[in-house]
């Protein structure tokens, strides 16, 4: 029987997604694998938001798609609390997987390409309802309710996506994700393609919906200011692994991994007279097609020592004072790393 803590809605354990590299005339010979996600573990508390951050290519979106089973994971477990009980998303198939997906939906990054331009908004938002067998009249009533919920007028339901701005399109994407009354929303950089003023409106909408509907979020983002505003816990990813995991304020103010400190140095300071700090990481991201021995950040880390090259650090607290602040660094807590206030 599957079990996880009562306050958790999602528990990911040692999740891996490797893409094979094939060679030969018919691509039958496997010569390696791209380790896009390589042993990720975290949990999401009910009604809370976990942020996944890191540079492009670190595995954030692949992790999200593997959780949703849009991609089949190579290994690991994804325990999820559905209306029917706890299930392992990795092992579900057929009708059982379809039923679990009603409780876990996704908001995509690009509001322009994620909506079918040939369908009116009514059909776009009602598509999940149609797939799960809801009658037409009930679908139409639910779409009008959802449009009002996300701040759009119900009479817009007959319009096509080209009639809306980017912010309005993203609200439509949020409405579609809410159609089946899910408990968990995976938001893949939902505001990165929007103007700054519109970003604030969509973020406030997500917070309002979380408060009203009791939603839980996995939020993927590049903008660390946005992540701090929206998230309760933050996981920092590098080359398919989580290198730091902590409550949002603890991670921003007292980072324990050099990579986290480097990311935070790029956050603009609101004070125009504050001294400018920018940590430039030397070197390039190593290829993820090989199994890395030692710390994955070692080739670019200014604090690297011999142990970093030969021994892979575990994601642990490194101190008894705060067991919830985890970092995959041999010197976690010992380095004098600068955060943001």
DRENROFI-801587 format. One record per residue (C-alpha): residue number from 1; residue in one letter; x, y, z. Coordinates in Angstrom, 3 decimals. Example, Ala and Ser with C-alpha at 12.3 -4.5 7.8 and 13.67 -1.06 7.14 Angstrom:
> i,aa,X,Y,Z
> 1,A,12.300,-4.500,7.800
> 2,S,13.670,-1.060,7.140
***
This chain:
> i,aa,X,Y,Z
> 1,X,0.000,0.000,0.000
> 2,X,1.360,3.413,-1.008
> 3,X,1.835,6.051,1.661
> 4,X,3.327,9.518,2.135
> 5,X,3.063,12.275,4.772
> 6,X,-0.481,13.521,5.371
> 7,X,0.440,17.118,4.494
> 8,X,1.928,16.182,1.087
> 9,X,0.104,16.061,-2.226
> 10,X,3.138,15.061,-4.314
> 11,X,6.277,13.115,-3.438
> 12,X,8.943,12.578,-6.100
> 13,X,11.697,10.077,-5.307
> 14,X,14.856,9.463,-7.361
> 15,X,13.143,10.447,-10.616
> 16,X,15.231,9.864,-13.747
> 17,X,14.646,10.542,-17.410
> 18,X,17.422,9.503,-19.798
> 19,X,17.176,9.957,-23.559
> 20,X,19.189,7.352,-25.501
> 21,X,21.853,8.441,-28.003
> 22,X,21.762,6.091,-30.960
> 23,X,24.098,5.513,-33.903
> 24,X,24.261,3.355,-36.991
> 25,X,22.310,3.349,-40.237
> 26,X,19.041,2.298,-38.586
> 27,X,19.796,3.932,-35.234
> 28,X,19.894,0.544,-33.559
> 29,X,23.119,0.979,-31.606
> 30,X,22.906,2.814,-28.311
> 31,X,26.153,4.667,-27.615
> 32,X,25.077,6.698,-24.593
> 33,X,22.261,8.645,-22.988
> 34,X,21.375,12.245,-22.241
> 35,X,20.715,12.356,-18.498
> 36,X,18.126,15.141,-18.610
> 37,X,16.792,14.289,-15.132
> 38,X,19.132,12.267,-12.978
> 39,X,17.814,11.342,-9.540
> 40,X,15.492,14.195,-8.518
> 41,X,13.649,13.990,-5.187
> 42,X,11.298,16.523,-3.587
> 43,X,7.805,16.847,-2.141
> 44,X,5.003,19.408,-2.417
> 45,X,2.798,20.209,0.560
> 46,X,-0.943,20.561,0.057
> 47,X,-1.898,24.154,-0.714
> 48,X,1.737,25.246,-1.132
> 49,X,4.030,26.126,-4.043
> 50,X,7.361,24.564,-4.935
> 51,X,9.594,26.485,-7.339
> 52,X,12.030,24.798,-9.731
> 53,X,14.811,27.132,-10.906
> 54,X,18.025,26.828,-12.872
> 55,X,19.530,27.818,-16.198
> 56,X,18.112,26.604,-19.507
> 57,X,18.732,22.921,-20.130
> 58,X,19.037,21.913,-16.483
> 59,X,15.993,19.601,-16.656
> 60,X,13.172,21.652,-15.127
> 61,X,10.606,21.152,-17.881
> 62,X,11.596,17.509,-18.393
> 63,X,11.003,16.947,-14.673
> 64,X,7.539,18.528,-14.949
> 65,X,6.604,16.463,-17.986
> 66,X,7.828,13.267,-16.336
> 67,X,5.689,14.006,-13.264
> 68,X,2.635,14.451,-15.485
> 69,X,3.569,11.384,-17.567
> 70,X,3.751,13.486,-20.715
> 71,X,7.142,11.746,-20.817
> 72,X,7.630,8.237,-19.451
> 73,X,10.292,8.337,-16.699
> 74,X,13.279,6.005,-16.939
> 75,X,12.966,5.158,-13.235
> 76,X,11.856,6.530,-9.887
> 77,X,8.476,7.089,-8.272
> 78,X,5.947,9.940,-8.337
> 79,X,3.430,9.494,-5.526
> 80,X,0.377,11.699,-5.991
> 81,X,-2.689,12.132,-3.798
> 82,X,-5.744,11.914,-6.083
> 83,X,-9.434,11.998,-5.134
> 84,X,-9.383,8.207,-5.076
> 85,X,-6.242,7.857,-2.963
> 86,X,-2.468,7.787,-3.376
> 87,X,-1.129,6.519,-6.714
> 88,X,2.296,6.143,-8.309
> 89,X,2.072,8.075,-11.580
> 90,X,5.029,6.141,-13.006
> 91,X,3.158,2.832,-12.846
> 92,X,-0.270,3.970,-14.050
> 93,X,-1.604,2.991,-17.469
> 94,X,-4.766,3.420,-19.516
> 95,X,-7.947,4.529,-17.709
> 96,X,-6.166,4.761,-14.347
> 97,X,-3.659,7.257,-15.761
> 98,X,-6.422,9.251,-17.447
> 99,X,-8.326,9.452,-14.172
> 100,X,-5.271,10.637,-12.225
> 101,X,-4.555,13.344,-14.789
> 102,X,-7.872,14.976,-13.941
> 103,X,-6.282,15.962,-10.617
> 104,X,-2.979,17.173,-12.098
> 105,X,-2.936,19.735,-14.920
> 106,X,-0.380,21.967,-16.655
> 107,X,-0.154,25.615,-17.671
> 108,X,2.258,26.010,-20.579
> 109,X,4.930,28.630,-21.148
> 110,X,3.862,30.160,-24.445
> 111,X,0.264,31.445,-24.478
> 112,X,0.451,31.905,-28.260
> 113,X,1.348,28.344,-29.291
> 114,X,-0.506,26.476,-26.532
> 115,X,-3.973,27.452,-27.833
> 116,X,-5.356,25.981,-31.057
> 117,X,-5.979,28.963,-33.403
> 118,X,-8.725,27.049,-35.257
> 119,X,-10.930,26.535,-32.195
> 120,X,-13.048,29.060,-30.293
> 121,X,-12.284,29.576,-26.628
> 122,X,-15.369,27.562,-25.671
> 123,X,-13.951,24.428,-27.322
> 124,X,-10.401,24.993,-26.057
> 125,X,-11.400,25.245,-22.410
> 126,X,-14.011,22.485,-22.724
> 127,X,-11.608,19.995,-24.314
> 128,X,-10.565,18.347,-20.992
> 129,X,-14.229,18.103,-20.008
> 130,X,-15.089,16.496,-23.341
> 131,X,-12.241,13.992,-22.975
> 132,X,-13.644,12.942,-19.579
> 133,X,-17.209,12.477,-20.819
> 134,X,-19.007,15.595,-19.574
> 135,X,-22.279,16.386,-21.466
> 136,X,-22.339,19.419,-23.767
> 137,X,-24.622,21.596,-21.642
> 138,X,-22.536,21.014,-18.535
> 139,X,-19.367,21.800,-20.500
> 140,X,-20.757,25.144,-21.658
> 141,X,-21.844,26.158,-18.163
> 142,X,-18.433,25.182,-16.751
> 143,X,-16.579,27.210,-19.401
> 144,X,-18.575,30.348,-18.561
> 145,X,-17.858,29.791,-14.875
> 146,X,-14.135,29.371,-15.572
> 147,X,-13.921,32.511,-17.706
> 148,X,-15.409,34.536,-14.867
> 149,X,-13.050,32.855,-12.419
> 150,X,-9.943,33.997,-14.334
> 151,X,-11.201,37.531,-14.930
> 152,X,-12.623,37.261,-18.465
> 153,X,-16.172,37.917,-19.635
> 154,X,-18.281,34.785,-20.373
> 155,X,-19.396,36.181,-23.725
> 156,X,-15.781,35.865,-24.929
> 157,X,-16.328,32.107,-25.193
> 158,X,-17.194,32.284,-28.910
> 159,X,-14.112,34.271,-29.872
> 160,X,-10.895,32.809,-31.296
> 161,X,-7.404,33.079,-29.729
> 162,X,-6.212,35.787,-32.173
> 163,X,-8.725,38.181,-30.559
> 164,X,-6.872,38.169,-27.238
> 165,X,-3.671,39.673,-25.855
> 166,X,-0.884,37.557,-24.394
> 167,X,-2.086,38.062,-20.836
> 168,X,-5.653,37.154,-21.759
> 169,X,-4.448,34.038,-23.580
> 170,X,-2.564,32.911,-20.506
> 171,X,-5.716,33.394,-18.440
> 172,X,-7.473,31.126,-20.938
> 173,X,-4.697,28.576,-20.444
> 174,X,-5.224,28.775,-16.682
> 175,X,-8.985,28.318,-17.167
> 176,X,-8.375,25.198,-19.264
> 177,X,-6.085,23.792,-16.574
> 178,X,-8.794,24.359,-13.948
> 179,X,-11.593,22.769,-15.989
> 180,X,-11.489,19.386,-14.211
> 181,X,-11.008,20.916,-10.730
> 182,X,-7.449,19.627,-10.224
> 183,X,-5.609,19.680,-6.922
> 184,X,-2.148,20.294,-8.429
> 185,X,-1.106,22.688,-11.200
> 186,X,2.284,22.432,-12.901
> 187,X,3.080,25.898,-14.276
> 188,X,5.966,25.920,-16.760
> 189,X,7.231,29.521,-16.820
> 190,X,3.673,30.842,-17.275
> 191,X,4.666,34.536,-17.268
> 192,X,8.040,34.567,-19.054
> 193,X,6.474,35.486,-22.431
> 194,X,4.414,38.367,-20.976
> 195,X,5.086,42.051,-20.359
> 196,X,6.144,42.902,-16.817
> 197,X,2.872,44.675,-15.950
> 198,X,0.869,41.713,-17.247
> 199,X,3.116,39.289,-15.363
> 200,X,2.016,40.830,-12.069
> 201,X,-1.655,40.403,-12.995
> 202,X,-1.238,36.717,-13.875
> 203,X,0.848,36.016,-10.755
> 204,X,-1.754,37.665,-8.538
> 205,X,-4.418,35.611,-10.309
> 206,X,-2.519,32.396,-9.488
> 207,X,-2.175,33.401,-5.842
> 208,X,-5.865,34.281,-5.652
> 209,X,-6.867,30.957,-7.205
> 210,X,-4.598,29.093,-4.809
> 211,X,-6.251,30.802,-1.863
> 212,X,-9.816,30.296,-3.127
> 213,X,-9.481,26.740,-4.464
> 214,X,-6.773,25.324,-2.199
> 215,X,-4.482,24.570,-5.144
> 216,X,-0.929,23.284,-4.943
> 217,X,1.653,24.411,-7.507
> 218,X,4.904,23.257,-9.041
> 219,X,6.187,26.516,-10.527
> 220,X,9.034,26.525,-13.042
> 221,X,10.742,29.867,-13.496
> 222,X,13.819,31.781,-14.633
> 223,X,12.995,35.079,-12.963
> 224,X,14.150,34.639,-9.372
> 225,X,12.173,37.680,-8.217
> 226,X,8.971,36.075,-9.510
> 227,X,9.869,32.775,-7.859
> 228,X,10.423,34.458,-4.511
> 229,X,7.082,36.265,-4.770
> 230,X,5.075,33.156,-5.564
> 231,X,6.808,30.147,-3.986
> 232,X,7.077,28.729,-0.484
> 233,X,9.928,26.311,-1.209
> 234,X,12.584,26.449,-3.925
> 235,X,14.607,23.662,-5.556
> 236,X,17.664,24.696,-7.579
> 237,X,18.566,22.341,-10.448
> 238,X,21.875,21.893,-12.255
> 239,X,22.521,19.258,-14.932
> 240,X,19.476,17.196,-14.057
> 241,X,20.040,17.181,-10.295
> 242,X,18.750,19.258,-7.399
> 243,X,21.730,21.019,-5.828
> 244,X,19.827,23.004,-3.179
> 245,X,16.362,22.768,-1.620
> 246,X,15.044,25.086,1.074
> 247,X,12.313,27.447,2.206
> 248,X,12.278,30.472,-0.068
> 249,X,13.578,33.085,2.408
> 250,X,16.306,30.809,3.768
> 251,X,17.568,29.989,0.279
> 252,X,17.595,33.600,-0.903
> 253,X,19.186,35.069,2.211
> 254,X,21.651,32.292,3.130
> 255,X,22.437,30.067,0.109
> 256,X,24.596,27.023,0.822
> 257,X,25.577,26.023,-2.710
> 258,X,27.921,28.142,-4.885
> 259,X,25.656,27.727,-7.915
> 260,X,22.677,29.141,-5.994
> 261,X,24.736,32.144,-4.908
> 262,X,25.732,32.722,-8.516
> 263,X,22.105,32.683,-9.672
> 264,X,21.096,35.093,-6.912
> 265,X,23.829,37.529,-7.919
> 266,X,21.856,38.135,-11.125
> 267,X,18.758,39.370,-9.240
> 268,X,18.495,43.171,-9.695
> 269,X,18.556,45.269,-6.529
> 270,X,15.665,47.689,-6.033
> 271,X,18.094,50.288,-4.640
> 272,X,19.749,52.119,-7.574
> 273,X,22.618,53.202,-5.294
> 274,X,23.413,49.704,-4.036
> 275,X,26.786,48.275,-5.120
> 276,X,26.465,45.999,-8.140
> 277,X,27.386,42.372,-7.555
> 278,X,27.637,39.920,-10.416
> 279,X,29.359,36.558,-10.048
> 280,X,30.517,35.392,-13.448
> 281,X,30.725,31.610,-13.660
> 282,X,33.736,30.532,-15.675
> 283,X,33.751,27.586,-18.027
> 284,X,30.860,25.901,-19.794
> 285,X,28.153,23.463,-18.789
> 286,X,29.583,19.974,-19.138
> 287,X,27.739,17.526,-21.382
> 288,X,25.048,15.484,-19.662
> 289,X,25.496,12.448,-21.909
> 290,X,28.089,10.942,-19.585
> 291,X,27.786,9.846,-15.979
> 292,X,29.435,12.520,-13.864
> 293,X,31.882,11.438,-11.170
> 294,X,32.053,13.869,-8.278
> 295,X,30.180,17.173,-8.094
> 296,X,28.532,18.216,-11.368
> 297,X,29.335,21.887,-10.668
> 298,X,33.007,21.203,-9.852
> 299,X,34.452,22.274,-13.264
> 300,X,32.974,25.768,-12.796
> 301,X,33.115,26.150,-9.011
> 302,X,35.665,28.594,-7.527
> 303,X,35.660,26.653,-4.245
> 304,X,36.310,23.181,-5.722
> 305,X,38.779,20.881,-4.006
> 306,X,40.010,17.331,-4.581
> 307,X,37.034,15.722,-2.832
> 308,X,34.685,17.512,-5.249
> 309,X,36.312,15.759,-8.228
> 310,X,36.171,12.261,-6.776
> 311,X,33.106,12.045,-4.537
> 312,X,29.524,12.916,-5.420
> 313,X,27.961,15.108,-2.689
> 314,X,24.634,14.035,-1.226
> 315,X,21.695,16.404,-0.891
> 316,X,21.800,16.940,2.875
> 317,X,21.635,19.705,5.460
> 318,X,25.278,19.516,6.527
> 319,X,24.190,20.911,9.906
> 320,X,21.837,19.938,12.719
> 321,X,20.568,23.514,13.116
> 322,X,18.352,23.447,10.029
> 323,X,17.482,20.017,8.670
> 324,X,15.093,21.478,6.064
> 325,X,17.773,23.427,4.190
> 326,X,19.487,20.888,1.929
> 327,X,22.463,21.371,-0.375
> 328,X,24.490,18.972,-2.517
> 329,X,27.866,20.444,-1.578
> 330,X,30.709,18.984,0.481
> 331,X,31.144,22.390,2.126
> 332,X,27.479,23.312,2.649
> 333,X,27.227,25.801,5.486
> 334,X,31.002,26.284,5.688
> 335,X,31.334,28.665,2.732
> 336,X,30.657,32.363,3.129
> 337,X,28.151,32.749,0.286
> 338,X,26.242,35.933,-0.415
> 339,X,22.473,35.937,-0.916
> 340,X,19.931,38.702,-1.407
> 341,X,18.065,40.524,1.325
***
